[in-house]
């Protein structure tokens, strides 16, 4: 397996979604679906309305240096953009990164979109980049995301107390989850089974 020396902005595809490296051409589509304050209840910055451009610009800046990679999520069945997810906190020396800044519009909640994206991001991370650790952090009050991490099979490691300050001044506690290479085969098998059920379901 190759040792990552930076994260190249590669497109990732399966039958359900495409993860397309973020570029200026995606701004209008993502701005339109992001204009919902409910999507950002647990975000550390306000990202709807005029604030979305600042977030988008910062993501492009990170892309330019390959420090972090952000993807526009395209729903292949609905033929529309559905949200975004990123490789963050990339540490090439220690072969680890975080999957985060993940958000989807409400029609995508509880659908195949999130497991399909996680399958692509984890497969690329472990099977192609040779990572030793992929981590996730979740607001301790975000029950829906914590449940999704548990369903995924990620290991809950603990809570960083007073970890981040939210836009309203609240001190956020962050719950950390991770997946290691020896845990990945079982998680991959479970994700593959879930996606096979989605693909086989009547359209």
Wavefront OBJ file of the C-alpha trace (Angstrom):
o trace
v 0.000 0.000 0.000
v 1.217 3.485 -0.792
v 2.239 5.830 1.975
v 0.162 9.011 1.703
v 2.224 12.168 1.221
v -0.828 14.382 0.835
v -4.340 13.594 -0.228
v -4.861 13.857 -3.956
v -8.292 15.130 -5.037
v -9.523 11.966 -6.739
v -13.118 11.313 -7.788
v -14.786 8.338 -6.063
v -17.817 6.516 -7.493
v -20.155 3.628 -6.771
v -23.637 2.808 -8.062
v -25.348 5.181 -5.658
v -23.184 8.278 -5.275
v -20.252 10.143 -6.754
v -17.814 12.069 -4.561
v -16.429 14.821 -6.754
v -13.496 16.956 -5.579
v -14.894 20.374 -4.721
v -14.474 23.147 -7.260
v -15.966 26.552 -7.957
v -18.512 25.036 -10.350
v -20.243 23.364 -7.372
v -20.877 26.590 -5.455
v -24.340 27.377 -6.814
v -25.713 23.845 -6.438
v -24.440 23.403 -2.892
v -25.474 26.906 -1.820
v -29.040 26.197 -2.904
v -29.384 23.005 -0.876
v -27.437 24.340 2.128
v -29.802 27.224 2.828
v -31.461 25.523 5.787
v -30.408 26.416 9.353
v -31.421 22.945 10.587
v -28.478 21.459 8.679
v -26.008 23.418 10.815
v -27.403 22.955 14.338
v -24.261 21.077 15.341
v -21.718 22.905 13.170
v -18.980 25.012 14.725
v -19.665 27.835 12.276
v -22.905 29.113 10.795
v -22.999 27.839 7.237
v -26.292 28.952 5.759
v -27.096 32.116 3.871
v -24.203 34.493 3.320
v -21.943 32.497 5.668
v -21.879 29.584 3.264
v -19.557 31.375 0.851
v -16.953 31.806 3.593
v -17.096 28.081 4.364
v -16.889 27.222 0.665
v -13.899 29.549 0.139
v -12.060 28.026 3.102
v -12.649 24.536 1.727
v -11.240 25.583 -1.675
v -8.171 27.044 0.058
v -7.537 23.722 1.793
v -8.010 21.918 -1.512
v -5.417 24.134 -3.202
v -2.690 22.993 -0.792
v -3.991 19.416 -0.513
v -4.013 19.896 3.245
v -7.600 18.638 3.270
v -9.937 17.387 0.558
v -13.610 18.234 0.294
v -16.054 16.414 -1.956
v -19.365 17.448 -3.444
v -21.777 14.534 -2.995
v -23.817 13.681 -6.083
v -26.837 11.385 -5.770
v -26.636 9.284 -8.932
v -30.144 7.889 -8.652
v -31.840 11.264 -8.150
v -29.329 12.978 -10.472
v -28.729 15.892 -8.133
v -26.201 17.173 -5.596
v -27.006 16.147 -2.040
v -24.303 17.634 0.207
v -20.625 17.368 1.029
v -18.020 15.451 3.040
v -14.294 15.904 3.633
v -10.991 14.327 4.539
v -9.737 16.521 7.400
v -6.774 16.693 9.795
v -4.602 14.732 7.369
v -1.410 13.457 8.998
v 0.649 11.685 6.356
v 3.490 10.779 8.698
v 1.217 8.914 11.088
v -1.127 7.737 8.325
v -4.348 9.013 9.796
v -7.119 11.458 8.971
v -10.618 12.465 9.980
v -13.803 12.180 7.958
v -15.859 15.235 8.756
v -17.650 18.387 7.604
v -20.286 15.915 6.436
v -23.695 17.353 5.685
v -26.615 16.367 3.500
v -29.887 18.070 2.666
v -32.980 16.778 4.444
v -34.269 14.603 1.555
v -31.052 12.587 1.916
v -31.393 11.929 5.642
v -31.992 8.267 6.454
v -31.343 7.172 2.875
v -28.539 5.331 1.123
v -26.497 8.534 0.723
v -24.499 8.452 3.957
v -23.584 4.737 3.948
v -22.673 4.973 0.259
v -20.377 7.918 0.946
v -18.788 6.256 3.961
v -18.147 3.119 1.913
v -16.242 5.142 -0.690
v -14.278 7.267 1.786
v -13.285 4.347 4.011
v -12.382 2.111 1.076
v -10.159 4.776 -0.427
v -8.578 5.517 2.943
v -7.767 1.977 4.004
v -7.430 0.084 0.726
v -5.729 2.715 -1.432
v -4.023 5.183 0.917
v -2.978 2.558 3.452
v -4.154 4.555 6.464
v -3.685 3.263 10.003
v -6.573 5.208 11.525
v -9.686 7.043 10.375
v -11.486 9.081 12.999
v -14.735 10.980 13.445
v -15.842 13.532 16.033
v -19.454 14.273 16.874
v -21.211 16.847 19.037
v -22.258 15.007 22.196
v -25.821 16.355 21.798
v -26.137 15.098 18.201
v -27.974 11.847 18.871
v -28.663 11.150 15.186
v -24.979 11.283 14.209
v -23.887 9.260 17.235
v -26.414 6.582 16.283
v -25.048 6.600 12.724
v -21.488 6.088 14.002
v -22.605 3.194 16.171
v -24.510 1.617 13.272
v -21.420 2.007 11.099
v -19.405 0.001 13.624
v -16.894 2.710 14.553
v -15.392 2.367 18.032
v -16.399 5.010 20.552
v -13.207 6.172 22.236
v -14.353 8.870 24.637
v -15.375 12.498 24.987
v -13.270 15.649 24.728
v -14.998 17.952 27.220
v -15.358 21.675 26.428
v -13.689 20.884 23.148
v -15.170 23.554 20.870
v -17.096 26.797 21.203
v -20.299 26.899 19.169
v -21.639 30.011 17.381
v -24.132 30.624 20.215
v -21.369 30.411 22.845
v -22.193 26.881 24.006
v -19.220 24.771 25.069
v -19.391 21.678 22.908
v -18.227 18.273 24.124
v -16.970 16.146 21.191
v -17.396 12.362 21.128
v -14.572 10.638 19.248
v -14.975 7.477 17.173
v -12.389 5.651 15.088
v -11.855 2.705 12.782
v -8.560 0.793 12.493
v -7.402 -1.434 9.613
v -8.165 -4.717 11.370
v -11.731 -3.518 12.048
v -12.317 -2.378 8.491
v -13.077 -5.761 6.797
v -16.111 -6.424 9.018
v -17.345 -2.860 8.617
v -16.827 -3.023 4.854
v -18.825 -6.257 4.674
v -21.708 -4.753 6.662
v -21.715 -1.569 4.573
v -21.634 -3.580 1.356
v -24.631 -5.604 2.519
v -26.570 -2.426 3.341
v -25.811 -0.927 -0.057
v -26.737 -4.156 -1.835
v -30.167 -3.957 -0.188
v -30.581 -0.367 -1.385
v -29.556 -1.257 -4.927
v -31.968 -4.197 -5.014
v -34.937 -2.266 -3.614
v -37.763 -1.374 -6.060
v -37.233 2.072 -7.604
l 1 2 3 4 5 6 7 8 9 10 11 12 13 14 15 16 17 18 19 20 21 22 23 24 25 26 27 28 29 30 31 32 33 34 35 36 37 38 39 40 41 42 43 44 45 46 47 48 49 50 51 52 53 54 55 56 57 58 59 60 61 62 63 64 65 66 67 68 69 70 71 72 73 74 75 76 77 78 79 80 81 82 83 84 85 86 87 88 89 90 91 92 93 94 95 96 97 98 99 100 101 102 103 104 105 106 107 108 109 110 111 112 113 114 115 116 117 118 119 120 121 122 123 124 125 126 127 128 129 130 131 132 133 134 135 136 137 138 139 140 141 142 143 144 145 146 147 148 149 150 151 152 153 154 155 156 157 158 159 160 161 162 163 164 165 166 167 168 169 170 171 172 173 174 175 176 177 178 179 180 181 182 183 184 185 186 187 188 189 190 191 192 193 194 195 196 197 198 199 200 201 202 203
